[in-house]
Amino acid sequence: MIKRGSEEFSGYNKPKATPKHPTKSHAVLAKEGDTVKLIRFGQQGVEGSPDGSARNEAFKARHAKNIDKGKMSAAY
């Protein structure tokens, strides 16, 4: 187990649900090289959209620059 602040993670780059967080539904301890970063993502209470759906394609178009940043971005 890896501890970061009050959060415990099973490993790097492994997302986990955060049901008690007021706004974000998930968190991941992202690691790329020597850089480690806690990333919170997802809107609390909203289900994801399947790949290829209009909602999913709109997200990808809107966040293309952030997705290109790789795993150190919440949009990844």
N, C-alpha and C positions, 0 to 999 in steps of 0.2 A: 504494500500500500504506500502511496505517495501522498503526503499531506501538504496542502497549500492553503494557508490561512485557516479557515474553519472547515474547508472542504477536504474530503479524502477521495483519491482516485485510484482505480485498480492499475493504472499505468498511463504512460504518455499516449496522446492521440486516441484515447478511448473515451467517447462521450458518455455522460451520465445524466439522468433526469434530475431536475432540481425542483420538486413540487412545492417546496416552501418558499422559493424565491418570489418576490412580489411581481416581477415583470418578465423574467426570462425562464424558459422551460427546461433548458439544458445547459451544461457546461462541459468544457473539455480542457485538459491541460496539454496544450499544443507544444511540441518540441520539434525544432528544425535546427540541426547542428547543435550549437551550444545554447541557442536561444530558447527559453521556456516562457510561455505566456498563458495566462488563464483567460479563456474566451467564453463568454456567456452568449447564448444565441437562442432564437426561437421565441415566439410570443406565447405567453402562458395561456392555456385554454384553447389553443387553435390546433387543429389537426393538420398534418402536412398534406401536400398535394402530390398526386402520382406523377411520375416522369411523363412528359409529353402533354400534360394537361395545359389548358390555356393559362391557368394561374401559375403553374410552374414555369412555363416559357416566359411569362411576363416578369417573374422574379429574376430569371437568368438574364434577360435583356436589361433590366433595371440595375443589376448588380454585377455586370460583366467585368468591370474594372476590379472590383473586390474579389471576385472568384479567381481572376488571373493571379492574384497575390499568393494563392496557394493556401496551405493549411494554417497559416498564421492569420487568416481572415475569418471572421464570423460567417461570411457568405460562402465559404468553401464547402 
